[in-house]
Amino acid sequence: MQEHTQMSPAVFYLRLRLEKGRQYLLHTRMSVLQVAVACGFLSQEHFARRYRDVFGRSPRDERAVSALQTTADMASVTVDKT
């Protein structure tokens, strides 16, 4: 039997805000401070700390890893010159 973990409304809302922040980090050029404020955090530090708690890396590291993956993906694309 699968065990369902109940999440409090506060934790659910925090995760929702952090997921939105992750999308901003991966798909926009907003600064980490801009992302934090857009997601309802009062400080970049608080956003970064909670982000690291949930995703296991800092927002800056998340963006850097994403940039490396995008670069690697682009390098693997072949260009058809016909």
C-alpha positions in Angstrom: 0.0 0.0 0.0 1.3 3.4 -0.9 1.7 5.9 1.9 0.4 9.4 1.4 2.1 12.2 3.2 -0.1 15.0 4.2 1.3 18.5 3.5 0.2 21.5 5.5 -1.3 24.4 3.5 1.7 26.5 4.4 4.2 23.9 3.1 2.2 23.4 0.0 2.1 27.2 -0.7 5.9 27.4 0.0 6.6 24.6 -2.5 4.3 26.3 -5.1 6.2 29.5 -4.7 9.6 27.8 -5.0 8.5 25.8 -8.1 7.5 29.1 -9.7 10.8 30.6 -8.7 12.5 27.6 -10.3 10.7 28.3 -13.6 11.8 31.9 -13.5 15.4 30.9 -12.9 15.4 28.4 -15.7 13.4 30.4 -18.3 14.1 34.1 -17.7 17.0 36.4 -17.2 15.6 37.8 -13.9 18.1 38.2 -11.1 17.8 36.0 -8.1 16.6 39.0 -6.1 13.9 39.7 -8.7 12.8 36.1 -8.7 12.6 36.0 -4.9 10.5 39.2 -4.8 8.2 37.9 -7.6 7.6 34.7 -5.6 6.7 36.6 -2.4 9.9 36.3 -0.4 11.1 39.3 1.5 14.8 38.6 1.0 17.0 36.9 -1.5 18.7 35.1 1.4 15.5 33.6 2.7 14.5 32.5 -0.9 18.0 30.9 -1.4 17.9 29.1 1.9 14.5 27.6 1.3 15.3 26.8 -2.3 18.4 24.9 -1.3 16.3 23.0 1.4 13.8 21.8 -1.2 15.9 21.4 -4.4 19.3 20.6 -2.9 21.2 23.4 -4.7 21.3 27.2 -4.6 19.3 29.2 -7.1 22.6 30.4 -8.7 23.8 26.8 -9.0 20.4 25.8 -10.5 20.8 28.4 -13.2 24.4 27.5 -13.8 23.6 23.8 -14.2 20.7 24.6 -16.5 23.0 26.8 -18.6 25.6 24.0 -18.9 22.9 21.5 -19.9 21.5 23.9 -22.6 25.0 24.5 -24.0 25.6 20.7 -24.1 22.2 20.2 -25.8 23.0 22.9 -28.4 26.4 21.4 -29.1 24.9 18.0 -29.9 22.6 19.4 -32.5 23.9 19.0 -36.1 23.3 21.6 -38.7 22.0 20.5 -42.0 23.7 22.6 -44.7 21.7 21.4 -47.7 
